[in-house]
Amino acid sequence: MKYKTIPDMFYKQAENNRGRVILRYKKEGQWIDIKWEEEQEYVESFALGLLKLGIGSLEKVAILSENRYEWYVSDLGIQSIGATVVPIYATNTSEQIRYIVNDSESVAIVVSTSRQLDKLKSIKNDVPGLKYIITLDETLSKTDNTMNFSSVLALGRLSGLSSEFKKRLSGISSGAVATIIYTSGTTGDPKGVMLTHTNLLSDTEATYEVMKKELGDETMLSFLPLSHSFARTADYYIPIFHSRGVQVIAESLEKLSENLIEIKPTMFVSVPRVFEKVYGKIISQVEADKPFKRKIFYWAVSVGKQASSYLLENKPLPFLLSIRHQLASALVFKKIKNAVGGRLKFASSGGAPLPKDLGEFFFALGIKIIEGYGLTETSPVMTVNPPDKFKFGSVGKPIPGCELKIANDGEVLTKGPMIMKGYYKKPDATKEVIDENGWFHTGDIGFVDNEGYLHITDRKKDIIVTAGGKNIAPQPIENKLRMSKYIEEVVIIGDRKPYCVALIVPSFDVLEDMAKKENIPFLSKEELLENPRIKTLIDEAVAEVNRGLARYETIKKFALIPALFTQETGELTPTLKVKRWAVEKKYRDIVEHLYEVQTAKLAVEA
């Protein structure tokens, strides 16, 4: 590896890039630039402040914050004194925060806002090991163990501990645990994933090696939570390693559309659910437009798809197709590209498989989405689609140093320097996923095609085995259903049942707009979903997907859920993945009713 530790990488790159901008963020309506040397001074001062507070090597310090420049400073400052960073999602509840702080044995925590501080206050008697709270909001009141961020910086600047700092910094082992990231708990209680400096750096360098030909002086818009391992590596560590370009911190997911136009990024990192939402918005706007404009849009998409086969192979377009493609670009593609700033070279997708149809759709519009694959336990990247030869529907090829093999039951196994040290204080859980030969069992089902590209079909624990013994992968079916403009989210259920049913969250914005145009009266979401016209639209969407499935895979019955799945209500992880177990538990009565109704119907038909 080129660097020994994450701080080693940062400080060396800071010295090499003095005078250049590393970060940009918005404050009071103005975008503010931070240069490499300014960030280095913040990081060193924060690290010295932590030393003055008595934070020891290998002790744990948590960060409970939305994305902001102080997140970067805190992360690098904590690591610079040999301590371990414990990121906590800003969307986590007080109870989840209590669990992580106690399980990780964190002695200090960096907190962003009064809202986050209130969560801590509600559990203050339940986190006895927490000595210090450092608030990023300078207006929050100070107490004996609560201080603001600027106070810690000032403490560091006057500490006189430079020699101790240098000793700590040089003494950090590459095998030391840099961070403990708690899994999002899609299958139960979260586990603390211990990632070493070697894990993170090997993954950073190997992923960069695949992507380096695509990277130049980039403007990256960062909006995924840095608490997530994918954002941490792709949005943060790789740009430091690359060192050319600016990382721009989006104000929020809600202001993403506005920030895209302001910043005009050349690239960004996202998860499939965001692309699905963008797709849904585009299609709903097209469908609401005049027939002539709808016809032009779908004509342009068809032209884009015809051109895709040539562009993927880096072949010139035939003359007539080239003319049509230029016209499609002028009439349609350019407008869509302008909505994301107009300069986007590519976007990266990870965290979950990107539906093949979605990748093809955006590529047809001239937006390249490079998909990769990995888990928190793998630091996280394992595979990446080569930018110059990527394949729709696959998650790419293994990055350098990563070995892959498929077990007899279809599970994807991997080995390499990016594999976690283990789960914190859970040796038995570690042994369950890392076998005696060092292979990490991902829990994902997939296959490698004849060109060496990995395809993920589903989560092993999500595979449905019906009462008749048929195996069904729900994720591809759910992805197809989500391509309907009328469907926001869906969970298919059928394990140990005679057939599959589905819980469907409709796209309320689309349905409400349609209801108003068609004069369908409704006073609530529940009333809207009871309307026969709405039920028919969803039924047709389900029937369309069913036509392409084997009979045992088809959805026999569905229920419409009148509330969106959210992180706050417990159905989504912070990276917008569905907690299947939580949904099934919450809507158990509805599911049972679906089976009662369908069973009664089948009995009558018999």
PAZA-542954 format. One line per 10 residues: number of its first residue (from 1); for each residue x, y, z of C-alpha. Coordinates in nm, 3 decimals. Each point is the difference from the previous one (the first is absolute). Example, Ala and Ser with C-alpha at 12.3 -4.5 7.8 and 13.67 -1.06 7.14 Angstrom:
# PAZA-542954
1 = 1.230:-0.450:0.780 | 0.137:0.344:-0.066
***
This chain:
# PAZA-542954
1 = 0.000:0.000:0.000 | 0.110:0.354:-0.074 | -0.092:0.126:0.349 | 0.021:-0.147:0.349 | -0.321:0.143:0.145 | -0.293:0.224:-0.095 | 0.155:0.303:0.180 | 0.333:-0.073:-0.171 | -0.178:0.023:-0.336 | -0.174:0.324:0.092
11 = 0.304:0.186:0.137 | 0.224:-0.097:-0.293 | -0.263:0.105:-0.251 | -0.059:0.325:0.190 | 0.369:0.085:-0.032 | -0.009:-0.076:-0.373 | -0.312:0.206:-0.069 | 0.046:0.322:0.195 | -0.196:0.289:-0.151 | -0.262:-0.227:-0.158
21 = -0.360:-0.043:0.118 | -0.094:-0.333:0.156 | -0.351:0.069:0.139 | -0.292:0.229:-0.073 | -0.308:0.045:0.216 | -0.288:0.242:0.031 | -0.044:0.236:0.293 | -0.270:0.267:0.025 | -0.070:-0.028:-0.372 | 0.363:0.030:-0.111
31 = 0.233:-0.274:-0.124 | 0.325:0.000:0.199 | 0.328:-0.155:-0.114 | 0.247:-0.177:0.231 | 0.354:-0.047:-0.125 | 0.214:-0.303:0.079 | 0.224:0.191:0.243 | -0.304:0.146:0.178 | -0.150:-0.344:0.045 | 0.334:-0.131:0.125
41 = 0.012:0.274:0.264 | -0.356:-0.082:0.113 | 0.079:-0.372:0.019 | 0.321:0.051:0.198 | -0.165:0.246:0.239 | -0.294:-0.232:0.058 | 0.235:-0.294:0.058 | 0.205:0.204:0.248 | -0.321:0.105:0.176 | -0.098:-0.365:0.042
51 = 0.346:-0.072:0.139 | -0.044:0.281:0.251 | -0.331:-0.154:0.106 | 0.185:-0.324:0.068 | -0.137:-0.214:-0.283 | 0.224:-0.305:-0.013 | 0.133:-0.205:-0.288 | -0.252:-0.264:-0.114 | -0.280:0.164:0.200 | -0.325:0.049:-0.188
61 = -0.146:0.337:-0.101 | -0.341:0.011:-0.168 | -0.127:0.245:-0.263 | -0.374:0.070:-0.005 | -0.047:0.248:-0.282 | -0.134:0.074:-0.343 | 0.258:0.057:-0.276 | 0.193:0.321:0.066 | 0.364:0.106:-0.016 | 0.046:-0.061:0.374
71 = -0.080:-0.369:-0.065 | 0.313:-0.030:-0.213 | 0.207:0.193:0.255 | -0.127:-0.210:0.291 | 0.060:-0.329:-0.179 | 0.357:0.084:-0.097 | 0.075:0.163:0.337 | -0.121:-0.302:0.198 | 0.202:-0.239:-0.216 | 0.309:0.224:0.021
81 = 0.042:-0.076:0.372 | -0.046:-0.373:-0.051 | -0.358:-0.001:0.127 | -0.287:-0.181:-0.174 | -0.290:0.176:-0.173 | -0.355:-0.126:0.059 | -0.235:0.166:-0.250 | -0.371:0.018:0.088 | -0.271:0.090:-0.250 | -0.171:0.330:0.070
91 = -0.329:-0.180:-0.064 | 0.057:-0.250:0.281 | -0.236:0.002:0.296 | 0.104:0.064:0.361 | -0.025:-0.371:0.072 | 0.224:-0.090:-0.296 | 0.252:0.266:0.109 | -0.003:-0.139:0.355 | 0.073:-0.349:-0.132 | 0.290:0.111:-0.224
101 = 0.163:0.230:0.256 | -0.011:-0.268:0.269 | 0.092:-0.295:-0.222 | 0.296:0.187:-0.151 | 0.105:0.136:0.343 | 0.032:0.350:-0.146 | 0.150:0.251:0.245 | -0.091:0.312:-0.201 | -0.244:0.098:-0.271 | -0.014:0.277:-0.260
111 = -0.360:0.123:-0.040 | -0.129:0.232:-0.273 | -0.324:0.174:0.098 | -0.237:0.062:0.290 | -0.223:-0.277:-0.139 | 0.284:-0.250:0.030 | 0.099:0.135:0.340 | -0.356:-0.047:0.122 | 0.025:-0.368:-0.094 | 0.309:-0.030:0.217
121 = -0.158:0.187:0.289 | -0.289:-0.245:0.000 | 0.240:-0.290:0.061 | 0.271:0.176:0.207 | -0.054:-0.229:0.299 | 0.033:-0.306:-0.222 | 0.342:0.082:-0.149 | 0.226:0.015:0.309 | 0.323:-0.046:-0.196 | -0.048:0.318:-0.202
131 = 0.234:0.267:0.141 | -0.021:0.279:-0.257 | -0.256:0.141:-0.243 | 0.136:0.229:-0.272 | -0.268:0.205:-0.176 | 0.039:0.136:-0.353 | -0.276:0.254:0.056 | 0.184:0.289:0.165 | -0.320:0.135:0.157 | -0.065:-0.305:0.217
141 = 0.054:0.045:0.371 | 0.317:-0.124:0.168 | 0.014:-0.220:0.310 | 0.275:-0.181:0.189 | 0.026:-0.271:-0.264 | -0.148:0.183:-0.300 | 0.204:0.242:-0.212 | -0.025:0.131:-0.352 | 0.221:-0.084:-0.294 | 0.184:0.334:-0.009
151 = 0.088:-0.037:0.370 | 0.170:-0.332:-0.073 | 0.191:0.161:-0.288 | 0.111:0.285:0.229 | 0.096:-0.250:0.271 | 0.213:-0.183:-0.254 | 0.176:0.310:-0.128 | 0.106:0.091:0.356 | 0.067:-0.354:0.119 | 0.377:-0.012:-0.045
161 = -0.032:-0.370:-0.085 | 0.157:0.003:-0.348 | 0.267:-0.252:0.089 | -0.259:-0.235:0.152 | -0.214:0.042:-0.311 | 0.287:-0.088:-0.234 | 0.081:-0.302:0.214 | -0.359:-0.121:-0.010 | -0.027:0.060:-0.374 | 0.317:-0.188:-0.093
171 = -0.080:-0.280:0.242 | -0.330:-0.102:-0.162 | 0.018:-0.354:-0.133 | -0.140:-0.073:-0.344 | -0.180:-0.293:0.162 | -0.165:0.217:0.266 | -0.378:0.041:-0.011 | -0.070:0.334:-0.169 | -0.378:-0.018:0.030 | -0.285:-0.211:0.130
181 = -0.301:0.031:-0.229 | -0.325:-0.144:0.125 | -0.202:-0.193:-0.255 | -0.340:0.143:-0.082 | -0.180:-0.293:0.157 | -0.207:-0.123:-0.296 | -0.013:-0.341:0.172 | 0.006:0.094:0.369 | 0.225:0.180:0.251 | 0.294:0.187:-0.156
191 = 0.351:-0.142:0.030 | 0.317:0.212:0.022 | 0.219:-0.064:-0.305 | 0.368:0.057:0.085 | 0.190:0.142:-0.297 | 0.375:0.056:0.022 | 0.209:0.258:-0.181 | 0.122:-0.282:-0.226 | -0.359:-0.098:-0.081 | -0.099:0.354:-0.096
201 = 0.317:0.092:-0.186 | 0.023:-0.324:-0.198 | -0.359:0.047:-0.110 | 0.055:0.367:-0.081 | 0.310:-0.065:-0.209 | -0.143:-0.302:-0.183 | -0.326:0.176:-0.088 | 0.193:0.306:-0.116 | 0.213:-0.221:-0.223 | -0.313:-0.109:-0.188
211 = -0.142:0.351:-0.023 | 0.310:0.215:-0.051 | -0.030:0.036:-0.378 | -0.345:0.149:0.053 | 0.111:0.251:0.263 | 0.134:0.350:-0.060 | -0.054:0.332:0.174 | -0.341:-0.103:0.127 | -0.275:0.190:0.176 | -0.167:-0.261:0.221
221 = -0.333:0.066:0.167 | -0.026:-0.203:0.320 | -0.343:-0.075:0.143 | 0.007:-0.361:0.126 | 0.055:-0.011:0.378 | 0.372:-0.026:0.082 | -0.097:-0.240:0.278 | -0.052:-0.257:-0.277 | 0.308:-0.191:-0.115 | -0.072:0.054:-0.371
231 = -0.010:0.378:0.035 | 0.299:-0.006:0.237 | 0.221:-0.174:-0.257 | -0.140:0.123:-0.334 | -0.097:0.356:0.098 | 0.283:0.073:0.241 | 0.311:-0.223:0.012 | 0.031:-0.058:-0.376 | -0.017:0.377:-0.074 | 0.276:0.057:0.259
241 = 0.209:-0.274:-0.164 | -0.069:0.150:-0.345 | 0.052:0.355:0.139 | -0.114:0.171:-0.320 | -0.336:0.166:0.027 | -0.243:0.134:0.255 | -0.240:-0.182:0.231 | -0.320:0.202:0.031 | -0.229:-0.074:0.295 | -0.365:0.009:-0.101
251 = -0.227:0.192:0.235 | -0.240:-0.291:0.033 | -0.172:-0.268:-0.205 | -0.304:0.229:-0.020 | 0.211:0.272:-0.165 | 0.185:-0.239:-0.229 | -0.172:0.117:-0.320 | 0.084:0.362:0.083 | 0.362:-0.082:0.091 | 0.052:-0.200:-0.321
261 = -0.088:0.306:-0.208 | 0.213:0.232:0.218 | 0.310:-0.218:0.021 | -0.012:-0.164:-0.344 | 0.184:-0.311:0.119 | 0.202:-0.218:-0.236 | -0.077:-0.307:0.210 | -0.186:-0.118:0.309 | -0.055:-0.318:0.197 | -0.348:-0.129:0.073
271 = -0.214:-0.303:0.082 | -0.258:-0.165:-0.231 | -0.300:0.141:0.186 | 0.100:0.357:-0.094 | 0.029:-0.097:-0.367 | -0.338:-0.174:0.022 | -0.156:0.317:0.140 | 0.155:0.211:-0.279 | -0.130:-0.248:-0.258 | -0.347:0.010:0.152
281 = -0.001:0.380:-0.006 | 0.109:0.012:-0.364 | -0.264:-0.250:-0.112 | -0.282:0.165:0.197 | 0.088:0.339:-0.152 | 0.011:-0.151:-0.349 | -0.333:-0.176:0.047 | -0.159:0.326:0.117 | 0.126:0.182:-0.310 | -0.175:0.045:-0.334
291 = -0.023:-0.311:-0.226 | 0.237:0.150:-0.258 | 0.272:0.063:0.261 | -0.050:-0.348:0.149 | 0.051:-0.147:-0.345 | 0.323:0.198:-0.048 | 0.134:-0.113:0.339 | -0.059:-0.370:-0.059 | 0.135:0.030:-0.354 | 0.317:0.159:0.142
301 = 0.036:-0.280:0.258 | -0.032:-0.263:-0.273 | 0.268:0.179:-0.203 | 0.221:0.016:0.308 | -0.038:-0.374:0.056 | 0.087:-0.073:-0.363 | 0.311:0.215:0.038 | 0.095:-0.165:0.331 | 0.118:-0.323:-0.160 | 0.251:0.196:-0.208
311 = 0.107:0.233:0.280 | 0.059:-0.289:0.241 | 0.243:-0.149:-0.251 | 0.157:0.342:-0.071 | -0.108:-0.031:-0.363 | -0.106:0.294:-0.220 | -0.373:0.034:-0.065 | -0.130:-0.072:-0.350 | -0.070:0.322:-0.190 | -0.381:0.002:0.024
321 = 0.000:-0.113:0.363 | 0.255:0.272:0.077 | -0.233:0.265:-0.147 | -0.297:-0.134:0.198 | 0.213:-0.016:0.317 | 0.108:0.364:-0.039 | -0.363:0.102:-0.045 | -0.109:-0.205:0.304 | 0.275:0.162:0.202 | -0.108:0.351:-0.097
331 = -0.369:-0.066:0.063 | 0.014:-0.218:0.314 | 0.335:-0.113:0.138 | 0.151:0.346:0.043 | -0.295:0.117:0.212 | 0.033:-0.297:0.235 | 0.377:0.045:0.028 | -0.051:0.368:0.082 | -0.223:-0.104:0.290 | 0.309:-0.162:0.159
341 = 0.225:0.296:-0.078 | 0.093:-0.068:-0.362 | 0.358:-0.118:0.067 | -0.057:-0.350:0.137 | 0.256:-0.249:-0.137 | -0.133:-0.294:0.199 | -0.165:-0.106:0.324 | 0.090:-0.295:0.220 | -0.258:-0.230:0.155 | 0.043:-0.237:0.293
351 = -0.162:-0.122:0.319 | -0.242:-0.226:-0.189 | -0.028:-0.141:-0.354 | -0.113:0.253:-0.260 | -0.287:-0.138:-0.212 | 0.126:-0.077:-0.350 | -0.287:0.189:-0.166 | 0.089:0.310:0.200 | 0.367:-0.005:-0.106 | -0.102:-0.043:-0.364
361 = -0.254:0.281:0.023 | 0.244:0.257:0.137 | 0.277:-0.105:-0.239 | -0.244:0.048:-0.287 | -0.047:0.358:0.126 | 0.376:0.050:0.003 | 0.056:-0.047:0.375 | 0.249:-0.274:0.084 | -0.053:-0.175:0.334 | 0.300:-0.210:0.104
371 = -0.115:-0.269:0.238 | 0.207:-0.170:0.266 | -0.061:-0.246:0.281 | 0.111:-0.047:0.356 | -0.097:-0.011:0.364 | 0.099:0.189:0.313 | 0.203:-0.308:0.093 | 0.205:0.034:-0.321 | 0.097:0.368:0.050 | -0.229:-0.002:-0.214
381 = 0.089:-0.042:-0.369 | 0.052:-0.351:-0.140 | -0.085:0.045:-0.367 | -0.031:0.289:-0.243 | -0.123:0.017:-0.358 | 0.295:0.111:-0.214 | -0.094:0.350:-0.123 | 0.113:-0.080:-0.355 | -0.176:-0.339:-0.017 | -0.286:-0.024:0.245
391 = -0.289:-0.242:-0.022 | -0.360:0.080:0.088 | -0.146:-0.225:0.267 | 0.339:-0.093:0.141 | 0.197:0.152:0.287 | 0.327:-0.028:-0.185 | 0.325:-0.185:0.056 | 0.207:-0.046:0.319 | 0.229:0.291:0.085 | 0.376:-0.079:0.021
401 = 0.077:-0.220:0.301 | -0.358:-0.122:0.040 | -0.070:-0.370:-0.056 | -0.351:-0.126:-0.072 | -0.161:-0.340:-0.019 | -0.355:-0.132:-0.003 | -0.093:-0.263:0.260 | -0.204:-0.307:-0.087 | -0.319:0.172:0.121 | 0.068:0.308:-0.214
411 = 0.135:0.222:0.280 | 0.272:0.248:-0.096 | 0.322:-0.052:0.199 | 0.294:0.237:0.002 | 0.352:0.029:0.137 | 0.253:0.285:0.005 | 0.161:0.280:0.202 | -0.328:0.194:0.007 | -0.176:-0.261:0.217 | -0.085:0.132:0.347
421 = 0.193:-0.093:0.311 | -0.329:-0.128:0.145 | -0.311:0.103:0.190 | 0.078:0.196:0.316 | -0.033:-0.218:0.312 | -0.179:-0.267:-0.206 | 0.250:-0.279:-0.079 | -0.274:-0.257:-0.059 | -0.177:0.226:-0.251 | 0.338:0.058:-0.171
431 = 0.058:-0.376:-0.034 | -0.343:-0.035:-0.159 | 0.101:0.220:-0.295 | 0.378:-0.054:-0.031 | 0.087:-0.368:-0.036 | 0.320:-0.176:0.104 | 0.153:0.064:-0.345 | -0.060:0.375:0.021 | -0.294:0.015:-0.241 | -0.262:0.257:0.091
441 = -0.356:-0.120:-0.060 | -0.188:0.301:-0.139 | -0.353:-0.131:0.044 | -0.072:0.098:-0.362 | -0.100:-0.242:-0.273 | 0.158:0.048:-0.340 | 0.196:-0.138:-0.292 | 0.303:0.089:-0.211 | -0.062:0.004:-0.375 | 0.238:-0.126:-0.270
451 = 0.165:0.343:-0.024 | 0.076:0.017:0.373 | -0.276:0.245:0.098 | -0.180:-0.060:0.329 | -0.380:0.008:0.008 | -0.187:0.027:0.332 | -0.345:-0.156:-0.005 | -0.111:0.038:0.363 | 0.084:-0.020:0.368 | 0.033:-0.358:0.123
461 = -0.226:0.071:0.298 | -0.257:0.163:-0.229 | -0.042:-0.303:-0.224 | -0.357:-0.121:0.027 | -0.059:-0.374:0.022 | -0.370:-0.064:-0.052 | -0.197:-0.275:0.170 | 0.033:-0.189:-0.328 | 0.381:0.017:0.018 | 0.047:0.257:-0.276
471 = 0.284:0.250:0.041 | -0.084:0.362:-0.088 | 0.236:0.299:-0.005 | -0.227:0.295:0.092 | 0.239:0.287:-0.075 | -0.006:-0.017:-0.384 | -0.381:-0.020:0.007 | -0.020:0.295:0.240 | 0.235:0.199:-0.225 | -0.228:-0.057:-0.300
481 = -0.305:0.113:0.199 | 0.179:0.316:0.114 | 0.049:0.093:-0.366 | -0.373:0.078:-0.009 | -0.064:0.370:0.050 | -0.286:-0.094:0.233 | 0.214:-0.202:0.244 | 0.239:0.158:0.251 | 0.105:-0.306:0.199 | -0.088:-0.369:0.022
491 = 0.077:-0.302:0.216 | -0.082:-0.351:-0.122 | -0.085:-0.261:0.262 | -0.045:-0.375:-0.043 | 0.252:-0.195:0.207 | -0.154:-0.334:0.106 | -0.328:0.119:-0.151 | -0.190:-0.158:-0.292 | 0.051:0.310:-0.222 | 0.135:0.356:-0.004
501 = -0.177:0.316:0.110 | 0.125:0.358:-0.001 | -0.017:0.310:0.217 | 0.005:0.301:-0.231 | 0.058:0.365:0.086 | -0.142:0.202:-0.291 | 0.160:0.313:-0.144 | -0.239:0.241:0.168 | 0.122:0.309:-0.186 | -0.082:-0.163:-0.334
511 = -0.334:-0.139:0.116 | -0.112:0.322:0.167 | 0.081:0.203:-0.313 | -0.192:-0.247:-0.213 | -0.295:0.001:0.242 | -0.026:0.379:-0.018 | 0.011:-0.001:-0.381 | -0.265:-0.272:-0.019 | -0.215:0.159:0.273 | 0.030:-0.299:0.231
521 = -0.099:0.126:0.347 | 0.206:-0.099:0.304 | 0.061:0.141:0.347 | 0.285:-0.228:0.101 | 0.253:-0.244:-0.142 | -0.209:-0.285:0.137 | -0.309:0.123:-0.185 | 0.201:0.046:-0.321 | 0.124:-0.359:0.014 | -0.354:-0.129:0.037
531 = -0.099:0.149:-0.336 | -0.058:-0.271:-0.265 | 0.190:0.202:-0.263 | 0.314:0.005:0.217 | -0.027:-0.369:0.081 | -0.032:-0.078:-0.369 | 0.318:0.195:-0.087 | 0.206:-0.192:0.258 | -0.163:-0.327:-0.099 | 0.100:0.060:-0.363
541 = 0.359:0.078:0.104 | 0.017:-0.324:0.200 | -0.160:-0.199:-0.283 | 0.256:0.139:-0.246 | 0.289:-0.125:0.214 | -0.176:-0.332:0.067 | -0.014:-0.069:-0.374 | 0.377:-0.032:-0.009 | 0.026:-0.234:0.301 | -0.028:-0.372:0.053
551 = -0.339:-0.091:0.142 | 0.137:-0.078:0.346 | 0.172:0.344:0.011 | -0.312:0.204:-0.076 | -0.161:0.227:0.256 | -0.347:-0.137:0.076 | -0.115:0.284:0.228 | 0.123:0.339:0.116 | -0.086:0.266:0.256 | 0.050:0.374:-0.041
561 = 0.176:0.165:0.294 | -0.115:0.360:0.066 | 0.327:0.111:0.162 | 0.346:0.041:-0.153 | 0.281:-0.219:0.130 | 0.241:0.229:0.189 | 0.304:-0.018:0.226 | -0.195:0.168:0.279 | -0.276:-0.263:-0.006 | 0.254:-0.281:-0.017
571 = -0.051:-0.152:-0.346 | 0.305:0.152:-0.175 | 0.370:0.004:0.078 | 0.188:0.333:-0.028 | 0.102:-0.105:-0.353 | -0.364:-0.052:-0.095 | 0.005:-0.379:-0.005 | -0.315:-0.171:0.125 | 0.018:-0.182:0.332 | -0.201:-0.297:-0.119
581 = -0.040:-0.152:0.345 | -0.125:0.329:0.143 | -0.260:0.039:-0.278 | -0.125:-0.357:0.041 | -0.027:0.046:0.377 | -0.176:0.337:-0.022 | -0.257:-0.117:-0.257 | -0.042:-0.357:0.124 | -0.379:0.035:0.035 | -0.037:0.126:-0.356
591 = 0.213:-0.286:-0.132 | -0.202:-0.256:0.189 | -0.319:0.152:-0.140 | 0.139:-0.024:-0.356 | 0.055:-0.371:0.044 | -0.341:-0.050:0.159 | -0.170:0.182:-0.290 | 0.196:-0.180:-0.269 | -0.037:-0.340:0.165 | -0.375:0.050:0.022
601 = -0.008:0.106:-0.367 | 0.193:-0.308:-0.112 | -0.225:-0.223:0.206 | -0.309:0.145:-0.170 | 0.160:-0.039:-0.344 | 0.085:-0.361:0.079
***
